[in-house]
Amino acid sequence: MTTTTAALVLACAWVGALVGAAIPLVAPIGLVAGVAAVAGAALAAIGRRGRPLLVAVVLAVAATAARGASVRTVAVAEGVLARAVDERVTATGGGLAVSVDLTAVDDPRTTRTGGRWVLARLSAVEVPADARTPTPSTRCAAAPEQGPGCTSAASAPRRTRERVVLRLPADVRAPFDAHLRVRGLATPIEGAAAGWFEGLGAVVQIDPVRTEPIADPPGWRAATTWLRVRTGAAAGTHLGRAPAALLAGLVTGDVEDLPEATADQVRDAGLSHLVAVSGSNVALVVAGVLGFAGLVGVGRRGGWWLALGAVWWFAVLVRVEPSVVRASAMATLVLAALLVGRVRSTGHLLCTAGAVVLLVDPMLARRLGFVLSMSATAGVVLIAPALAARRPTWLPRPVAALASATVAAQVAVAPVLLVGGDGVHAASIPANVLAVPAAGAASLVGAVAAVVAVIDVEAAGVVAAVARPALWLVLASARWFADPAVRQAVEVIGALAAAGLLAILAWRRLPHRVRVVGPVVVAVVAAMLVGRGPTSTGAPASPVLIALDVGQGDAILLGDPSGGWVLVDGGPDPAAAADRLADRGITRLAAVVASHSDADHVTGLPAVLRAVDVGTVIIGPRGEAAADLLAAARSAGTRVTTVAAGGSWQHGTTAIRVLSPPQTGLGEDPNDNSLVLRVDVPGGRSALLTGDAEVVPQSLLIDDPLVDVDVLKVPHHGGATNAQGFLAATTPEVAVISVGADNDFGHPHPDVLADLAGIDLRRTDEDGDVVIILRP
C-alpha cells in the first residue's frame, strides 16, 4: 500500500468516524450512513478503472469507523444511567439516587475553583425503584444505611460501560484504575463543560454520599501512579513550584500543580503542547530502551521487543493522551516493521497509525488533541523538509531544521486552532523556537530523574535540578510572549519583514519606474503599525480592589501584580464596564465572575467578553440564568466554571474563597444565590464581596469568622435587606457602596448608613471609581 493509499484510508476512516458520531444510529442504519458518506469520495479518488480490493478496504474501514462511533455515541447518550437520569431528573429536577460500581480511568483533577473530580467507567448500575428527586429522604435513597427508617427497594444491578464524572469530596481517594462502589446522586452535566465532558464520553455526574473501595489498581498500573508521585516529589525537591510542575508535565503529563497564572501564560504564548507529554517523549522512551538494551547485551531484536512493551507502559504512565496514542501507534508500527524487515516512509506510517487508532477508538476523531497531534506531525513530515532545503547559506543546518519544524507545525495546526482552539498569533513562532529545544533538554533530564526516582527521590531531585536553566527558558518564553505588548511588537516586526520582502521582490521584478512601490509599502505599513502604539494589561503595582462607577449596579475589579485582573460583575449598562476597562488600559482579565443573574450585575459582561481577552467565566449554582453572559462566553470560546461554598482559587498571590451559596443553592431568589467571596492578600487586607446577598445567606454566615474582614463591599447597594447584626459582624475598616446617583430604590438606606457610622465609607455615586490598596 502506497503512502497515497494510506492517506486515502486515513481520510475515509476519519470521515466515517465523524459521520457515525453525527448520526448516532444503531446498525444497520449507522453502518449504511458511514458507507454512503465515503463511497463517493473513495471511488472518485481511485478512478474509473477502480481497484476492487482497495475499494472494499476503503469502504470497510469507513464503515467500521462509522459503526464504532455510532455505537459509542449512543452508549454515551442512551446508556443505562443516562436514560434513567434523563427520564427521572430532567422532568422533575433534583438528582437521582443510585448505587454504582465504577473504575477511575484517569487521575483525580482539581478545578481552578478548588473542586475535585475524576472520570470513571461504570460496570454496574443500581437505581432504587422508589428513587425520587431530592427531598428530606433523598439521602436515605442514596445511602439507606445512614439512619433508622431509611429503606430502599432496589432494582437489579444492570451492566453498562458508560462513563461518568465523579465529584470527589476532600476525604475520598480515587487513584487511577481504582475500583469503587459509590452511592450518591446522579444529575446531568450542564453548563459550558457539558460539551467537553461529552467528548470524553460522560453526560452524567455523581455526587457521592458513600464511597467504598472494591479493589486496588493492578500492580503494574499502580506502579505508574507510584512513579508519577515520586517524579513529582523529586522535581519539587530543589525546584520551585512552577519549574517542578513543568518538569513533571514534560515527563509524566501531570500538570496539576502548575500555577494558574503560569498555565495562562503558557496558553497565551502558544506553548500549551509543551506542558503535556507528546510524541517526542515516546521517541525518547524508545531511544532510551534501545540504548539500555544495547548496554546489557540483549541484542537488536530483543531491544525492539522491549521497546514495544515500554511504549505502551509509558502511554499508561501519562494516561493515554491523544498525542501519545498517535505517537505510540507510530512507534509500534516502526518497531513491528523493523521486526519483519519492511520499513516504510514516515508519511506512510503516520497515515497508517492514524487509521488504526481511529478504528480502535473512533471518538478520537473529534478530540482536539488528536487532531492537533496529527496535523502538527503531518506538517513536520510534509512541510518542514521543503523549508529546511531552502535555508540561507549563513544559517546553521541544525537551527534551520528546528526553525523549519516549528514553522511547519504551526502552519499545519493554524487552521485547526482558528476553528476549534484558542486561536493563533505570530508570537507563538518565536516562542516555540526558543522553548521547544529547552523543553526537549528538560525532558531528557527529567526522564533520567524519573529513572533515578525509582531508587531514591532525593538523588533524583539533584538530577532534576540540572534542568533548571532549560525550564527557566521555557517559562520565560511563556511569560514574554504572553505579554500583549510583546505580541504586538512581534506582529509589527513580522508585518515589517513581510512588507520588506514584498519590497525586495518588487524592486527585483518590477520595471524600474515602479520600483518606488516597495519603499512606499514599507513606509505606509510601518506608520500604520507604529501608530497603533503598544497595548498594556495595566497590571497593578500591588494588590488592589476597585469599585468601578457603572451606575446602579456592581463592577468590582480585583488586581494582583502576578495574577492580573479579575472582574466581579459588570453593572447594568451594556457598555459601561468595558469602557472603564479601556480607560484603564486593561486588555486581559484572568477571570470574570458573575455574582448572580440580576441585570444590574451581568448586563455589562457580554461586552466585556467581546472587548478584552478573558481567561475564565465563573458563575454560581444558579448562574445558568445569566443566559446572555453564557452565550457570549460560548461565542468567545471562553470556558465557564461553576463555584459554590467551600470552593476557592488562587489569583496570583491573592486567595479567593467562596462562602455562599451551597452547591444546591438557597431557594429561587437570585439575590439569596449571590456569590459571597472572601479575598485574602498575604501581609495585606482582607475583603468581603457580598453581591446582593440578603437575610437568608447573611443569617447562615453571621457566625462564620471568615466574614470578619478589613474591607466590605456592602450588600445590595446599601439596601435595607440585611440580617440583624450582619454588618457589625464584618467589622470592616473601609466599606464600599456601589450605587447609582439619584437611583429609584432609595439606596443606600439611612438605616444602613447608620449601621456603618464611624467606618470609612466610600460610595461610587459620590466618589466615582473607588480604589482601595489591599497591600501597600
C-alpha positions in Angstrom: 0.0 0.0 0.0 1.5 3.3 -1.1 1.5 6.5 1.0 -1.2 8.0 -1.1 -3.4 4.9 -0.5 -2.7 5.0 3.2 -3.7 8.7 3.3 -7.0 7.8 1.5 -7.7 5.1 4.1 -7.0 7.5 6.9 -9.3 10.1 5.4 -12.1 7.6 4.9 -11.7 6.4 8.5 -11.8 9.9 9.8 -14.9 10.9 7.7 -16.6 7.6 8.7 -16.0 8.3 12.4 -17.3 11.9 12.2 -20.4 10.7 10.3 -21.0 7.9 12.7 -20.8 10.3 15.7 -23.0 12.9 14.0 -25.7 10.2 13.1 -25.7 8.0 16.2 -27.9 5.3 14.9 -27.6 1.6 15.7 -26.5 -0.7 12.8 -27.5 -1.3 10.1 -28.6 2.3 9.7 -25.4 3.7 11.1 -23.4 1.3 9.0 -25.1 2.4 5.8 -24.7 6.0 6.7 -21.0 5.6 7.1 -20.6 3.7 3.9 -22.7 6.2 1.9 -20.7 9.1 3.3 -17.4 8.0 1.9 -18.2 5.8 -1.0 -18.4 8.6 -3.5 -15.1 10.2 -2.3 -13.3 6.9 -2.4 -14.5 5.9 -5.8 -13.7 9.3 -7.2 -10.2 9.2 -5.8 -9.5 5.7 -7.1 -10.6 6.5 -10.6 -12.9 4.9 -13.2 -10.8 1.8 -13.7 -11.0 1.1 -10.0 -9.3 -1.5 -7.9 -11.9 -3.7 -6.3 -9.8 -4.8 -3.4 -8.8 -1.3 -2.5 -12.4 -0.1 -2.8 -13.5 -2.9 -0.5 -10.8 -2.0 2.1 -11.6 1.7 2.0 -15.3 1.2 2.4 -14.8 -1.4 5.1 -12.6 1.0 7.1 -15.1 3.8 6.7 -18.0 1.6 7.7 -16.2 0.2 10.7 -15.2 3.6 12.0 -18.8 4.9 11.4 -20.2 1.9 13.2 -17.9 2.2 16.1 -18.5 6.0 16.5 -22.3 5.5 16.2 -22.4 2.8 18.9 -20.2 4.8 21.3 -22.2 7.9 20.8 -25.4 6.0 21.5 -23.8 4.5 24.6 -22.9 7.9 25.9 -26.4 9.5 25.5 -28.6 6.4 25.9 -26.7 4.2 28.4 -28.5 2.7 31.4 -27.7 5.6 33.8 -28.0 8.3 31.2 -31.5 7.2 30.3 -32.6 6.9 33.9 -31.3 10.3 34.7 -32.9 11.8 31.6 -36.3 10.2 32.4 -36.5 10.9 36.1 -34.3 14.0 36.7 -34.9 16.1 33.6 -38.6 16.1 34.1 -38.7 16.8 37.8 -35.3 18.4 38.7 -33.0 17.4 41.5 -30.9 14.3 41.5 -31.4 10.5 41.1 -30.3 8.3 43.9 -28.1 5.5 42.5 -25.6 2.8 43.5 -22.8 2.2 41.0 -19.7 0.2 40.6 -17.0 2.1 38.7 -13.4 2.3 37.8 -11.4 5.5 37.7 -10.0 5.9 34.2 -7.8 8.9 35.0 -6.2 10.6 38.0 -8.4 13.0 40.0 -8.2 16.6 38.9 -8.7 19.8 40.7 -10.6 22.7 39.1 -9.4 26.3 39.3 -12.0 26.9 42.0 -11.0 24.1 44.3 -13.4 21.2 43.3 -12.1 17.7 42.6 -13.4 15.2 40.1 -12.4 12.1 38.3 -13.5 10.5 35.1 -14.8 6.9 35.7 -16.2 4.0 33.8 -19.2 2.2 35.1 -19.5 -1.6 35.4 -22.9 -1.9 37.2 -25.8 0.5 38.0 -28.5 0.0 40.6 -31.3 2.5 40.7 -33.7 2.3 43.7 -37.2 1.6 42.5 -38.6 4.4 44.7 -35.9 7.0 43.9 -37.2 10.5 43.6 -35.9 13.9 43.2 -34.2 15.5 46.3 -36.4 15.6 49.4 -35.5 15.3 53.0 -35.4 11.5 52.4 -33.1 11.7 49.3 -30.0 11.0 51.4 -31.7 7.8 52.6 -32.4 6.8 49.0 -28.7 7.3 48.2 -27.5 5.5 51.3 -30.3 3.7 53.2 -28.0 2.5 55.9 -27.3 6.1 57.0 -30.0 6.1 59.6 -33.2 4.5 61.1 -36.1 4.4 58.8 -34.0 4.6 55.7 -35.2 1.9 53.3 -34.9 1.4 49.5 -36.5 -1.0 47.1 -33.6 -1.5 44.8 -33.8 -2.7 41.2 -31.5 -5.4 40.0 -28.0 -4.2 39.1 -27.5 -3.7 35.3 -24.3 -3.9 33.4 -23.0 -0.9 31.5 -19.7 0.6 30.4 -20.8 4.3 30.4 -18.5 7.0 31.6 -19.5 9.4 34.4 -17.8 12.3 36.2 -17.4 11.5 39.9 -17.3 14.6 42.1 -14.9 13.9 44.9 -15.2 15.1 48.5 -11.9 16.1 50.1 -11.7 12.8 52.1 -12.3 10.4 49.1 -9.3 8.9 47.3 -9.9 7.6 43.7 -6.5 6.8 42.2 -6.2 5.8 38.6 -7.8 2.4 37.9 -9.2 2.0 41.4 -12.5 0.1 41.6 -15.1 1.8 43.8 -18.7 1.2 44.9 -20.4 4.6 45.1 -23.9 5.6 46.4 -24.9 9.1 45.6 -27.0 11.4 43.5 -26.7 11.4 39.7 -27.5 14.6 37.7 -26.9 15.6 34.1 -23.7 17.6 33.4 -24.8 21.1 32.4 -23.2 24.4 31.5 -20.2 25.1 29.3 -18.4 22.0 30.5 -21.1 19.7 29.2 -19.8 19.6 25.6 -16.2 18.9 26.8 -17.2 16.1 29.1 -19.4 14.6 26.3 -16.4 14.4 24.1 -14.8 12.3 26.9 -17.9 10.1 26.9 -19.7 11.4 30.0 -23.1 13.1 30.3 -23.8 12.3 33.9 -22.1 13.4 37.1 -22.4 11.7 40.5 -22.1 13.5 43.9 -21.2 10.7 46.3 -22.8 10.2 49.7 -20.9 7.0 50.5 -17.8 5.5 48.7 -16.4 2.1 49.3 -13.2 0.6 47.7 -13.8 -2.7 45.9 -10.3 -3.4 44.6 -7.0 -1.6 44.3 -5.5 -1.0 40.8 -3.4 -3.9 39.3 0.2 -3.8 40.4 1.6 -2.7 37.0 -0.9 0.2 36.8 -0.4 1.2 40.4 3.3 1.4 39.5 2.6 4.2 37.1 0.9 6.2 39.8 3.7 5.5 42.2 6.3 6.7 39.6 4.3 9.8 38.8 4.2 10.7 42.5 7.9 10.1 43.0 8.8 12.0 39.9 6.8 15.0 41.0 8.3 14.8 44.5 11.8 14.6 43.0 11.1 17.7 40.8 9.9 19.6 43.8 13.0 18.9 45.9 15.2 21.6 44.6 12.9 23.4 42.1 10.2 26.0 42.7 6.5 25.2 42.2 6.2 26.3 38.5 9.5 24.7 37.3 8.7 21.5 39.2 5.2 21.2 37.8 6.5 21.9 34.3 9.1 19.2 34.6 6.6 16.7 35.9 4.3 17.6 33.0 7.1 17.1 30.4 7.9 13.7 31.8 4.6 12.2 33.1 1.9 14.6 31.8 1.0 15.6 35.4 0.5 19.4 35.5 -1.9 19.5 38.4 0.5 21.7 40.4 1.1 24.2 37.6 0.1 27.7 38.9 -2.9 29.2 37.3 -1.1 32.3 36.2 1.7 30.2 34.6 -0.8 28.0 32.9 -2.5 31.1 31.4 0.9 32.4 30.2 1.8 29.1 28.6 -1.6 29.0 26.8 -1.4 32.6 25.6 2.1 32.2 24.3 1.1 29.2 22.2 3.1 26.7 24.2 0.3 24.5 25.6 1.6 21.5 23.7 4.9 21.6 25.8 3.3 21.2 29.2 1.8 17.9 28.2 3.5 14.7 27.1 3.8 14.4 23.3 5.2 12.3 20.6 8.8 13.4 21.2 8.6 11.8 24.7 7.6 8.5 23.1 10.7 8.8 20.8 12.8 9.5 23.9 11.4 6.3 25.6 12.2 4.2 22.6 15.7 5.6 22.3 16.3 5.1 26.0 15.1 1.5 25.9 17.2 0.6 22.8 20.2 2.2 24.4 19.7 0.2 27.6 19.2 -3.0 25.6 22.5 -2.3 23.9 24.3 -1.8 27.2 23.0 -5.0 28.7 23.6 -7.1 25.6 20.0 -8.0 24.8 20.6 -7.6 21.1 18.8 -5.6 18.4 15.7 -7.7 18.1 15.4 -8.1 21.9 15.6 -4.3 22.2 12.8 -3.9 19.7 10.6 -6.2 21.7 11.4 -4.4 24.9 10.7 -1.0 23.3 7.3 -2.3 22.2 6.3 -3.1 25.8 7.9 0.1 27.1 6.0 2.3 24.7 2.5 1.2 25.8 3.5 1.1 29.5 4.6 4.7 29.0 1.2 5.5 27.4 -0.5 4.3 30.6 2.0 6.3 32.7 0.9 9.5 31.0 -2.7 8.4 31.0 -3.2 7.7 27.3 -3.3 11.3 26.0 -4.4 11.6 22.3 -0.9 12.8 21.1 0.7 9.9 22.9 -1.7 7.4 21.4 -0.8 8.6 18.0 2.9 8.6 18.7 2.7 5.1 20.4 0.9 3.7 17.4 3.5 5.1 15.0 6.3 3.7 17.2 4.6 0.3 17.3 4.4 0.3 13.5 8.0 1.3 13.2 9.2 -1.4 15.6 6.9 -4.0 14.0 8.3 -3.1 10.6 11.8 -3.5 11.9 11.0 -6.9 13.3 9.6 -8.1 9.9 12.1 -6.1 7.8 9.7 -3.9 6.0 10.4 -0.3 7.0 8.1 2.3 5.3 8.2 6.1 4.9 7.3 8.4 7.8 4.2 9.7 5.9 3.0 6.2 5.3 3.5 5.3 9.0 1.6 8.4 10.1 -1.4 7.7 7.9 -1.5 4.0 8.9 -1.2 4.7 12.6 -3.9 7.3 12.4 -6.3 4.9 10.6 -5.6 2.1 13.1 -6.1 4.4 16.1 -9.4 5.7 14.7 -10.6 2.1 14.1 -9.8 1.3 17.7 -11.3 4.5 19.2 -13.3 6.4 16.6 -14.3 9.0 19.1 -10.8 10.5 18.9 -11.8 11.9 15.5 -13.5 14.8 17.4 -10.8 15.2 20.1 -8.8 18.4 19.6 -5.7 16.9 21.0 -5.6 14.1 18.4 -6.4 16.5 15.5 -3.6 18.8 16.6 -1.2 15.9 17.0 -1.9 14.5 13.6 -1.8 18.0 12.0 1.5 19.0 13.6 3.2 15.7 12.7 1.9 16.0 9.1 3.4 19.5 8.9 6.7 18.3 10.2 6.7 15.4 7.8 5.5 17.2 4.7 6.3 20.9 5.0 9.5 21.0 7.2 11.8 19.3 4.7 10.9 21.7 1.9 11.5 24.7 4.2 14.8 23.3 5.5 16.0 22.7 1.9 15.7 26.4 1.2 17.7 27.6 4.2 20.0 30.6 3.7 23.6 29.5 3.5 24.6 31.6 6.6 22.0 29.7 8.8 23.4 26.6 10.5 21.7 23.4 9.5 20.5 22.4 13.0 19.0 25.8 13.5 17.3 25.7 10.1 15.9 22.2 10.9 14.5 23.3 14.2 13.0 26.5 12.8 11.6 24.6 9.8 9.9 22.0 12.0 8.5 24.7 14.3 7.1 26.8 11.5 5.8 23.8 9.7 3.9 22.5 12.7 2.5 26.0 13.4 1.3 26.3 9.8 -0.3 22.9 9.9 -2.2 23.4 13.2 -3.2 27.1 12.5 -6.5 26.2 10.6 -7.4 23.8 13.4 -6.8 26.3 16.2 -8.6 29.0 14.3 -11.7 26.8 14.1 -11.7 24.9 17.3 -8.9 26.1 19.6 -7.7 29.3 21.3 -6.5 30.9 18.0 -3.0 31.6 16.8 -0.8 34.6 16.8 2.6 35.4 15.2 4.4 35.4 18.6 3.8 31.7 19.0 6.5 31.0 16.4 9.5 32.7 18.2 8.1 31.4 21.5 8.3 27.9 20.1 11.7 28.4 18.6 13.0 29.3 22.0 11.0 26.9 24.1 11.0 23.7 22.1 14.7 22.9 22.3 14.7 23.9 26.0 11.7 21.7 26.7 13.5 18.8 24.9 16.6 19.2 27.0 14.5 19.4 30.2 12.5 16.3 29.1 15.8 14.4 28.7 17.0 15.4 32.2 13.5 14.7 33.6 13.5 11.2 32.1 16.8 10.4 33.8 15.5 11.9 37.1 12.4 9.6 36.8 14.6 6.6 36.4 16.7 7.6 39.4 13.5 8.3 41.4 12.7 4.6 41.3 15.7 4.1 43.6 16.0 7.4 45.6 13.8 10.6 45.4 16.5 12.9 46.9 19.1 11.8 44.4 16.5 12.2 41.6 15.9 15.8 42.9 19.6 16.6 42.4 19.3 15.3 38.8 16.1 17.2 38.2 17.8 20.4 39.3 20.1 20.2 36.3 17.1 21.1 34.2 16.6 24.4 35.9 18.1 26.6 33.1 16.1 24.9 30.4 12.9 25.1 32.5 13.6 28.8 33.1 13.8 29.4 29.4 10.5 27.7 28.7 8.7 29.7 31.5 10.4 32.9 30.4 9.3 32.3 26.8 5.8 31.8 28.1 5.9 35.0 30.2 7.5 37.1 27.4 5.3 36.1 24.5 2.1 36.1 26.6 2.5 39.8 27.2 0.2 41.7 24.8 2.8 44.4 24.3 5.4 41.8 23.2 2.9 40.0 21.0 2.1 43.3 19.3 5.8 44.1 18.8 6.2 40.7 17.2 3.3 41.4 14.9 4.8 44.8 14.0 8.2 43.2 13.2 6.6 40.3 11.3 4.5 42.7 9.2 7.5 44.9 8.5 9.5 41.9 7.5 6.7 40.8 5.1 6.5 44.3 3.7 10.2 44.4 3.3 10.1 41.1 1.4 7.4 42.4 -0.9 9.5 45.5 -1.5 12.6 43.4 -2.4 10.5 41.3 -4.8 9.1 44.5 -6.3 12.5 46.0 -6.6 13.9 43.0 -8.5 10.9 42.1 -10.7 9.0 45.2 -11.5 10.0 47.8 -14.1 12.4 50.5 -13.0 9.7 53.2 -13.0 7.6 51.4 -10.4 10.3 50.2 -8.1 9.4 53.0 -5.7 6.4 50.9 -4.7 8.5 48.8 -2.3 9.8 51.6 -0.1 6.3 53.2 -0.1 4.7 50.0 1.1 7.3 49.6 3.9 6.8 53.2 5.0 3.0 53.0 5.0 2.9 49.7 6.9 5.4 51.0 9.4 3.5 54.2 10.0 0.2 52.3 10.5 1.7 49.7 12.9 3.7 52.2 14.9 0.7 54.4 15.1 -1.3 51.7 16.9 1.0 52.0 19.9 1.7 49.4 22.5 -1.1 47.8 24.5 -0.9 47.0 28.1 -2.8 44.8 30.6 -2.5 47.6 33.1 -1.3 45.2 35.8 -1.3 46.9 39.2 1.8 47.5 41.2 0.2 46.0 44.3 -3.0 44.1 45.2 -5.9 46.4 44.8 -9.7 46.5 44.9 -11.5 49.0 42.6 -15.3 49.5 42.7 -16.0 50.9 39.2 -18.6 53.6 38.8 -21.1 51.9 36.5 -24.3 53.4 37.9 -26.9 51.4 39.9 -25.0 48.1 39.9 -21.8 46.3 40.8 -18.5 46.0 38.9 -15.6 45.2 41.2 -12.0 44.9 39.9 -9.5 42.8 41.9 -5.9 43.4 40.8 -2.8 41.4 41.6 0.7 42.1 40.2 1.4 38.4 39.4 -2.2 37.4 38.5 -3.5 40.4 36.6 -7.2 41.3 36.9 -10.4 39.7 37.9 -13.8 41.5 37.3 -16.7 40.6 39.6 -19.9 41.7 37.9 -20.4 44.2 35.1 -23.1 46.6 36.0 -26.4 47.5 34.4 -25.1 49.3 31.3 -24.2 47.2 28.3 -21.1 49.2 27.6 -20.0 51.0 30.9 -17.8 48.2 32.3 -16.0 47.6 29.0 -15.4 51.4 28.7 -14.0 51.6 32.2 -11.6 48.7 31.4 -10.5 50.5 28.3 -9.9 53.7 30.2 -7.5 51.8 32.5 -5.7 50.1 29.6 -6.8 46.6 30.6 -6.8 44.2 27.7 -6.9 40.9 29.6 -8.9 39.6 32.6 -7.8 36.3 34.3 -11.5 35.8 35.1 -14.9 37.4 35.0 -17.2 36.5 38.0 -21.0 36.8 37.8 -22.2 37.0 41.4 -25.7 36.2 40.2 -28.0 36.7 37.3 -29.7 40.1 38.1 -29.4 42.6 35.2 -27.6 45.2 37.4 -24.7 42.8 37.8 -24.4 41.0 34.4 -25.8 43.2 31.7 -22.3 44.7 31.0 -20.4 41.4 31.0 -21.1 40.3 27.4 -19.5 43.5 26.1 -16.5 42.8 28.3 -16.0 39.4 26.8 -16.1 40.9 23.4 -13.7 43.8 24.2 -11.0 42.0 26.2 -9.3 38.6 26.5 -11.0 36.7 29.3 -9.5 33.5 30.8 -12.5 32.1 32.6 -16.1 33.0 33.3 -17.1 32.0 36.9 -20.7 31.6 37.9 -22.6 30.3 41.0 -25.0 27.4 41.3 -27.8 29.4 39.7 -25.6 31.2 37.3 -27.1 29.4 34.2 -29.9 32.0 34.5 -27.5 34.6 33.0 -28.2 33.4 29.5 -26.7 36.3 27.6 -23.5 36.0 29.5 -23.2 32.3 28.8 -24.0 32.8 25.2 -21.3 35.5 25.0 -18.8 33.1 26.6 -19.6 30.3 24.1 -19.2 32.8 21.3 -15.8 33.9 22.6 -14.7 30.4 23.3 -14.2 31.2 27.0 -14.5 28.4 29.4 -17.2 28.6 32.1 -16.7 27.3 35.7 -19.3 26.9 38.4 -18.3 27.5 42.0 -20.1 27.1 45.4 -19.5 27.4 49.1 -16.2 25.7 50.0 -14.6 26.4 46.7 -11.6 28.6 46.3 -8.9 29.6 43.8 -5.7 31.5 43.7 -5.3 34.7 41.8 -1.6 35.5 41.8 -0.8 36.0 45.4 -4.4 36.7 46.3 -6.6 33.9 47.6 -10.3 34.0 46.8 -12.8 31.8 48.8 -16.5 31.2 48.2 -18.6 31.4 51.3 -22.1 31.2 49.8 -24.3 29.8 48.4 -24.0 26.0 48.7 -23.9 23.8 45.7 -27.7 23.2 45.9 -28.4 26.9 46.0 -30.6 28.8 48.5 -34.1 28.7 47.1 -35.1 30.5 43.9 -34.4 34.2 44.8 -31.4 35.3 42.7 -30.2 37.6 45.5 -30.1 34.8 48.0 -27.9 32.9 45.5 -25.4 35.7 45.1 -21.8 34.6 45.4 -20.2 35.8 48.6 -16.4 35.9 48.2 -13.7 36.5 50.7 -10.5 37.9 49.3 -7.2 37.5 51.3 -3.9 39.1 50.4 -0.8 37.8 52.3 0.5 40.6 54.5 -2.3 42.8 53.4 -6.0 43.5 53.8 -8.9 41.0 53.5 -12.1 41.9 51.7 -15.7 40.6 51.5 -17.6 40.9 48.3 -21.3 40.2 49.0 -23.1 40.8 45.7 -26.8 41.2 46.6 -26.9 38.7 49.4 -29.8 39.3 51.7 -31.2 38.0 55.0 -31.1 34.2 54.3 -27.5 33.9 53.3 -26.4 36.5 55.8 -28.1 34.6 58.6 -26.1 31.5 57.6 -22.8 33.4 57.6 -23.2 35.7 60.5 -21.3 33.4 62.9 -18.6 32.5 60.4 -15.3 34.0 61.4 -14.5 34.4 57.7 -16.9 37.4 57.4 -14.7 39.4 59.7 -12.7 41.5 57.2 -10.9 44.7 56.6 -12.8 45.9 53.6 -16.6 45.3 53.0 -18.4 45.7 49.7 -21.8 46.5 51.3 -24.6 44.1 50.2 -27.3 45.0 47.7 -26.0 48.6 47.1 -26.8 49.6 50.7 -30.4 48.4 50.7 -32.1 47.7 54.0 -32.1 43.9 53.3 -29.5 42.8 55.9 -29.8 40.2 58.7 -29.7 41.7 62.1 -26.1 42.1 63.2 -24.5 41.1 59.9 -22.8 44.4 59.2 -21.5 44.6 62.7 -20.1 41.0 62.4 -18.0 42.0 59.4 -16.1 44.7 61.4 -14.6 46.5 58.4 -12.2 49.4 58.4 -13.4 50.5 55.0 -16.9 50.0 53.5 -17.7 50.5 49.8 -21.2 51.0 48.4 -21.6 50.5 44.7 -24.6 52.6 43.8 -26.1 54.9 41.2 -26.7 58.6 41.8 -30.3 59.6 42.4 -31.5 56.0 42.0 -35.2 55.0 42.3 -34.6 52.5 45.1 -33.5 54.9 47.8 -30.1 53.2 48.1 -28.2 53.5 50.3 -30.9 53.2 53.0 -30.5 55.6 56.0 -30.5 52.6 58.4 -27.6 51.1 56.6 -25.6 54.3 56.8 -26.4 54.5 60.5 -25.0 51.0 61.0 -21.8 52.0 59.1 -21.3 55.1 61.2 -17.7 55.5 62.3 -16.4 53.4 59.3 -14.5 54.9 56.4 -17.4 54.8 53.9 -16.9 55.3 50.2 -19.6 55.5 47.5 -19.4 55.3 43.7 -22.2 57.8 43.3 -20.2 60.4 45.2 -16.6 59.3 44.7 -16.6 57.8 41.2 -14.3 54.8 41.0 -13.3 53.7 44.5 -9.7 52.5 44.7 -8.6 50.6 47.8 -5.0 49.3 48.0 -5.0 45.9 49.7 -1.3 45.8 50.4 1.0 48.9 50.4 
